[in-house]
Every structure is written in structure tokens, then in C-alpha cells.
Amino acid sequence: MLDRELKKGSAELIVLSIVEPRPRHGYEISKLIETRSAGRLKFHIASLYPLLYRLEERGWLQGRWVEKPGQRRRRFYALTREGRHVLGRQRDTWKIFVHAMSLITGVDHA
């Protein structure tokens, strides 16, 4: 498991990246983070939903309730235009940070 503070500092970038291709519901977001990180990152629902609500309040995500026959109602989150701009800026910042850390630590980030 990665350090809690590292995860906390990159949570917005992670969630925005996960919902970039298409709208997703909270449980799916949580599972994709765990799967794509090979189990190194886990976002428990108790901490994920407050983050989703904050991102929605900022206008970076738009949530909408969807009901399907035989399933319970789920809230799907989609990236907004503003969210796309924020994601682009955060990715650029992350690239610069990773490059700087590799220069400092001597660890290749490729």
C-alpha cells in the first residue's frame, strides 16, 4: 500500500482520470482504482463519496441518478468541461513533479 498522504494528494487526479472516458458510479470507480493500480491503491467508499461530492460541488464532475430494471438506483459521475481542463492541468503538474522527483532521487520514472 502506498503512503496515505501520497494517495490523498493525488485523489482528485485519480478520480478525474477514471471517469474521463465515460460516466461511472462510485463502486465502479473504487474497483477500477484498485484494479488499475494492481492492488496498490484502494479507495474505500466512506472516503470516496465525500471526494465525489466535493468534485461535483466544484463543477468538475456532474452526477446523475440512473435506475435500471432489477438493479438499485446508482449515481453516475461524468467529467464536465471544467473537469477536463482541471484534469489536463493536474496531469501536467504531475508529470513535472514526477520528473523533478526522479532527478532528485535518481529513480527513473519511465
Residue pairs with C-beta under 8 A, 6 or more apart in sequence:
1 40
1 41
1 42
2 40
2 41
7 41
7 43
10 94
11 43
11 51
12 51
12 55
12 60
12 86
12 90
13 87
13 90
13 91
13 94
14 33
14 41
14 43
15 29
15 33
15 43
15 48
15 51
15 52
15 55
15 61
16 55
16 60
16 61
16 79
16 83
16 86
16 87
16 90
17 87
17 91
18 24
18 29
18 32
18 33
18 36
19 29
19 61
19 77
19 78
19 79
20 79
20 84
20 87
22 78
23 64
23 76
23 77
23 78
24 32
24 76
24 77
25 66
25 74
25 75
25 76
25 77
26 45
26 48
26 49
26 52
26 74
26 75
26 77
27 45
27 74
29 43
29 48
29 52
29 77
30 42
30 43
30 44
30 45
30 48
33 41
33 42
33 43
34 41
34 42
34 43
43 51
52 61
52 63
52 77
55 61
55 77
55 83
56 62
56 63
56 77
58 82
59 80
59 82
59 83
60 79
60 80
60 82
60 83
60 86
60 87
61 77
61 78
61 79
61 80
61 83
62 77
62 78
62 80
63 75
63 76
63 77
63 78
64 75
64 76
64 78
65 73
65 74
65 75
65 76
66 73
66 74
66 75
66 76
67 73
79 87
98 109
99 109
101 107
101 109
102 108
102 109
